[in-house]
Amino acid sequence: VAALATPDQRVPGPIVERLWDEAERRTSDPAVGLHMGETYHPGALDILGYVVLSCRSAGDALDRLARYAAILNDGLRVRVTREGERTLCRFEALEGLDNYLTRAPRHAIEAMSAGVTVTMRHLTGRAIEPQDVAFRHNAPRDHEEHRRVFGQDVRFGVADNRIAFLTSDLDATVRSSNPALLEVFERHANAVIDAL
């Protein structure tokens, strides 16, 4: 409990893994990660949230998420690549660590994917819809909730975890954009990353 009072304190991965299991058990919700991600508000992500809220565009926010993903989970890598008309956001579990994302990634990766999708809409006030959503893990028994959250069919059992957006959609302006605050928040985010 004392650790929770320390700013920027990390929760060990094995504990997070147990918390996901416990959340699913207590809620009787097999899509608990998806539903958690759907309720994201960027401000809840502490310094990373403030960075994202201050970006110029949705694309800039996605780039900052990739740059500072280790603040959320040092076993997670987010890669953003622009491939012409589409921009891909990939979520990868780092190998070589005692990383629960390599053992039981479903809830955390679905939470991130839903969170990014909802955040793009929240930041811009525009209905930015993913063009493609895919996960490495196997399909759950029922994936109607995935269709509802992402607005389309989702593929499972593929090579990587990814969301694709239209690159032009990511030019949308972030309503709370503030370049001066972004500079301040990024200094703090960089210090957190350096400390890791």
N, C-alpha and C positions, 0 to 999 in steps of 0.2 A: 504493500500500500504506500510506503514511503517513496518508492520509485515513481509512483504516479504524480507526485508533487514536484518532481524535477522536470524543468522544461526540456523538451527534445529527448526525453528518456525513451529507450527502445524496449519493446516487448519481445522477448525471445521467440523465434519461429515455432519451436515445439509447443509453446503455450498458445500461440495464435492458432496453430493447427487444432489443438484441443478445443479452443473456443469456437471454431467453426463447427466442429462436431456437436458441441453442446448447444449451439444456437439452432442447428437443424433439429436436434432432438427436442429441445424445449418448445420450439415453435411449431413442430410437426410440419415444417415447410421444406420440402426437398429442393426448392429454388430460393433458399434464404439469401444466398449471395447476390443473385440477380435482383431480388427485391430490395436488398440493402443498397446496392448500387443505384437503383432507380430513385432512391430518396436522397442521393448525395446533394449537398450544397457545397460549393467550393470553399467557402469560409470555414467549414468543418475540418479542412485539411491543414489548418494552421498556416505556416509560412508558405507552403506550396500553393495553398488555396489563394492566399493574398497575391502571390506572383501571378497566378492564372487570371484572377479578377482584374489585374492591372494591365494585362497585355492589350496590344492594339487590335488584334484580330483573332478569330477562332484558330487559324493556322498557327499563329504565334503561341497561343495557349497550348496547343498540342505539342509544339516543339519544346516548350518549357517543361511540360509534363515529362517528356522523354529525358530531358537534361537532368531533371531533379527527381526522377522516380525512386532513386535509392533512399530518399527521405522517407517515403512511404514504406519501403521494404527493400533491404539491401540484397535480397535474393531475387529481385525483379529487375529486368531490363525492358525498357520501352523504346522501340525504334520506330521513327517516323520517316517514311520515304515517299517522295513525290514521283509518280510514274505517269507523267502526262496528265490526262484528265482526272486521274484518281490519286488520292493520297492514302497510303496504307499506314495503319498504326498497329504494330505487332507487340505482343506481350510475351516475354520469354522468361523462363525460370533459369537462373544461373546454376550450372552444374558445378560439382566440386565442393559444395557447401552442404552442411546439414540443413537442406532447404526443403521445407514442407511443400513448397510449390512444385517440386519434382515428384512428390509422393501423392499429394491430394490437392491438385490445383483448382478443382472445379469452382468452388464458391468464391475464392479470391479472384480468379481470372474473370469469372462472370460478373462479379461486383465491379471490377475495374472497367470492363467493357461497357456495362450498363451505365456506370458513372460517367465515363467519357461521353457516351451518347447523350445522356441527359444534360451534362455540363455544356456541351456545344449549343444545345437549345437554350439553356438558361442564360448563358453568357451573352448571346446575341439577340434573343427574342425571336429567332427565326426557326422554322421547322427544318433543321438540318438533319437529314435522314441518312443513315449509313447505306451504302450501295451493296455491301457484302459483309457478312458477319460469319466467322468460322472459329471453331474451337478444336483443340487437339483431343480433348477428352471425349469419351463415348456419349452418345445421345442419352439423355434421361428418358425414362418411360413416357413422360408427358412433356412436350416442349411447346405447348401453346402459349405459355407465358413468355417464352423467348420471342415468339412472333409478335406478341402484343407490345413488348418493350422495344424491340428493334424495328418494328414495322414491316417485317418480312420474314421469310423462312431463314433459318440458321442452319449451317452445315456443321456436322460433328465428325470426329475421327479423322481430321485432316492434318496436314504437316505442321501448321502453326496456328497460334491464337491471333486473330486479326480482325480489324474493322477497316473497311474502306469507305472513304468519303469522296464526294466530288471535290476536286481541288478548288474549283470556283466557289463552292459553298463556304470554304474555309477562309475566304477573303472577307467574310462578314465581320463587321466591327463589333468589338466587345463593348457593351453598353457602359461598363464601369471603367473603361480604359483610362489609365493615368500614368503617363511615362515617368513622371518624377517619382511617384510612389514605387513604380516597377523597379527603378534603379535601387532604391533603398531596400526593398524586399529581396531583390536578387543578391545584394551584398550579404544579407543574412542567410539566404538559402545556400550561397556558395560557402559560407563559413560552416554551416551544418554539414554539407557534403564533405568539406575538408576534414572536419572532425571525425567523420565516419572512417 
